[in-house]
Amino acid sequence: MKVSVKVPATIANLGCGFDCLGLAIPIYNIITLEETVLPGSGVEITIISENDEEIVNIPTDKNNICYKAIELLYGYIGQVPSEMKITIKAAIPVARGLGSSSSVIVGGLIAANELLGNPADESVLLSIATELEGHPDNITPAIVGGLTLSSLEDDGSVIYRKLEWPNDWKITVCIPDYELATDISRSVLPNEVCMKDAVFNLTRSAMFIEAVHACDTSLMKLALKDRLHQPYRTKLVPGMNSVMENLKHTEGIIGTVLCGAGPSIAVFSNSSALDNIREIVTNTWNEINVSTKIQTLPLEETGAVKI
């Protein structure tokens, strides 16, 4: 039996919502899981790009994060994975802050769940995936799509709600031509933050929820500000401060945020600003010899699906 699952890319944090806010966008990885019948064939993992070129420097043994997710699900029902072939067709760029690891975790889990006869419901899949990823901000929109607010509870469960993103707010994703590993980006964050910064982000998160509900552009401009992670990570993303400064006073811009752990950035705007965004981001990064791929994308509402 063979199962393929298409999983969208995700943008986590969205400025103020560190480890709890995320949204899905229509860039996809496809994870195919096939049980093999030859005894002793073990686990075969192939990772290819959307252009059918093999991707290297990612584990293709049992250390692969997709296999680890599958192993956790099998363990949940008291079984051990059998011989299998895993193929990951990757269009989501690796180490760019767009949820590539979350996508293969989610894809592996959903495919394995189908092979096993669907013993795990959505809540179990969310819990297992988040256990492996560490936080639900990318996992949740990868599974359910849309814009999500999610929380990892003390018992390992994940509580989430989907929020309605205003149709008039455009999402432009700017992907630079270099990688930034999540563990490196996490390593620069402080273990503790001052009360003033914690309260600042608390108020901005509340503003964010009200802004999307009311389609309030003025409030959203305030809500996207952050003091918990972006000030520390921008030193790992050359040119980000310049991009944000150059965009700040452009008509139609709502705000600019780091995508997940970076180095990609997302610019939220009205449609009138799209050409200016492309020009400003391209010119700003070109000044420091960084090339970037810029895409204006809709919200991906569906999440992971079997194909």
Secondary structure by P-SEA (a helix, b strand, c coil): cbbbbbbbbbccccccccccccccccbbbbbbbbbbccccccbbbbbbccccccccccccccccaaaaaaaaaaaaaccccccbbbbbbcccccccccaaaaaaaaaaaaaaaaaacccccaaaaaaaaaaaacccaaaaaaacccccccccccccbbbbbbbbccccbbbbbbbccbbbbaaaaaaaccccccaaaaaaaaaaaaaaaaaaaaccaaaaaaaaccccccccccccccaaaaaaaaaccccccccccccccccbbbbbbcccaaaaaaaaaaaaaaaacbbbbbbbccccccccccc
